[in-house]
Amino acid sequence: MCYWEEEIGPDNLKEKLVALGAEALAEGLVEFRYQSQAIEDLIMRLISTPDENVEIFKYKLDFYKNSTKYYDYEEVNGYIRELEMMLKNFAEGVDDPEKGLELAGEFFAAAEAISSSCDSDGQFTMLYQGIATDVFTEFASHCEDKNKVAQLILELNRNDYCGLCSTLIDRAEQYLPQSVINSIVDTLQEERRKEEEKRAKNPITYKKLRKFASQINDDRLGYLAITLNYQNPAPEACLEIAEAYLNAGKVNIAKLWINQIKNNKKIKIDIERDELLIEICRREGNRTKLSELLIIKFFRFPTRENFKELSALVEEKKIQKIFEKKVQQTLSAKKFRFMDAYFLLDFNKFDELEDYISIWIEQSGKNLKWEMESLAKAMEFKEHYLGASVILRSLLVKILKKGKANAYGKGVSYLAKINEMAPKVTDWKDFDSHSGFYKKILQNHKRKWSFWKKYKEKY
């Protein structure tokens, strides 16, 4: 914030500008007109009629569609800001909802051409999901001919080759009545039936159908079921429909849809299915089945929260056996899981954690550096300095073995932390003592001159 903004304050700024008078403000705007594209666009919007603003938008849209200029990574933010300002001026300068809707549709139709002009890292998607969809929604909500709106959405999505028009479907219930959404579902269902007759199922049609059907918020849940009138329904769709019926209080129908899931091989589906079944068991008061599902959930995600939830349902002797079984399963695993390591730490199973860490040390650990740093910090916080030191030692040795100088700074910080914790370790058990470890890395990596230079310069 500038110093003058603090003195004037945002509430008084408008008042002071009004006090200047129209002539002074006009002179100021004219003076800075050519110094900023945003100011020039603002001036043109203010002095233009709604019809003229329509023509300005058309001209700019044609310019961006047909431009041969390519905006690289450094220029893309400016390009996105230009498009945002164009949309904002258009939205505030056009007062005919039907004309505004038509032009907003043209902006979405031009998505592929406009996006091909820049090296965007997600900003372009955010532009369409944000202000572009807001502008379309605003005009569509004031457009009287809702069937025309529906046809425009369908047309845009049929030709949506870069996937940016689907956000209009997500917001459909904000500007279309339920009767029109029902009609769209009927239309898409007919399209899907024709595709099945030609044995050419289009996953895009199915995806659109589900998006629209999920927005039917009356009692006609049958529309959701219609989307799955073929032999092997997708597990994701079965779960979506089961959840819809469960939220509507129709537990038995929800169970039927869950039972439709066949030959699933995705762990994500298993997790989501079990969550629905847990909720069903709670509503039905089925404690036996609920405890079985909560045990599976605890073994899958051994958090304190899940353990507490299970403990409230299972007697103390049994819960202790379940806990010990989870510990043994973790120690006998062939693959390291950060979640299981944190489970042992969280329940103060430090000796078992040291054994479990050895599994990680034997593996490559390529994708676990950040997780292991986090675990080492947590162990240090719990004053388990041996375990934290063992992790940092392994991370340091990996860096030295790879011999990449750009990672030596991190290695130096590891060694410094190891030195700091060493006096706090009372028993090194089967691990090398601190002095023994230091001598070993000095001997094995004495030729890593740049590493030792950095270490000596800093410590």
Secondary structure as GFF3:
##gff-version 3
##sequence-region A 1 459
A	DSSP	alpha_helix	3	8	.	.	.	ID=ss1
A	DSSP	alpha_helix	10	20	.	.	.	ID=ss2
A	DSSP	alpha_helix	22	31	.	.	.	ID=ss3
A	DSSP	three_ten_helix	33	35	.	.	.	ID=ss4
A	DSSP	alpha_helix	37	47	.	.	.	ID=ss5
A	DSSP	alpha_helix	50	66	.	.	.	ID=ss6
A	DSSP	alpha_helix	76	93	.	.	.	ID=ss7
A	DSSP	alpha_helix	97	109	.	.	.	ID=ss8
A	DSSP	alpha_helix	111	115	.	.	.	ID=ss9
A	DSSP	alpha_helix	123	127	.	.	.	ID=ss10
A	DSSP	pi_helix	128	132	.	.	.	ID=ss11
A	DSSP	alpha_helix	133	142	.	.	.	ID=ss12
A	DSSP	alpha_helix	146	158	.	.	.	ID=ss13
A	DSSP	alpha_helix	166	170	.	.	.	ID=ss14
A	DSSP	three_ten_helix	172	174	.	.	.	ID=ss15
A	DSSP	alpha_helix	178	197	.	.	.	ID=ss16
A	DSSP	alpha_helix	203	213	.	.	.	ID=ss17
A	DSSP	alpha_helix	222	226	.	.	.	ID=ss18
A	DSSP	alpha_helix	235	247	.	.	.	ID=ss19
A	DSSP	alpha_helix	251	258	.	.	.	ID=ss20
A	DSSP	alpha_helix	267	284	.	.	.	ID=ss21
A	DSSP	alpha_helix	287	300	.	.	.	ID=ss22
A	DSSP	alpha_helix	304	311	.	.	.	ID=ss23
A	DSSP	alpha_helix	316	331	.	.	.	ID=ss24
A	DSSP	alpha_helix	338	346	.	.	.	ID=ss25
A	DSSP	alpha_helix	350	362	.	.	.	ID=ss26
A	DSSP	alpha_helix	369	381	.	.	.	ID=ss27
A	DSSP	alpha_helix	385	402	.	.	.	ID=ss28
A	DSSP	three_ten_helix	405	407	.	.	.	ID=ss29
A	DSSP	alpha_helix	408	421	.	.	.	ID=ss30
A	DSSP	three_ten_helix	422	424	.	.	.	ID=ss31
A	DSSP	alpha_helix	434	444	.	.	.	ID=ss32
A	DSSP	alpha_helix	449	458	.	.	.	ID=ss33
###
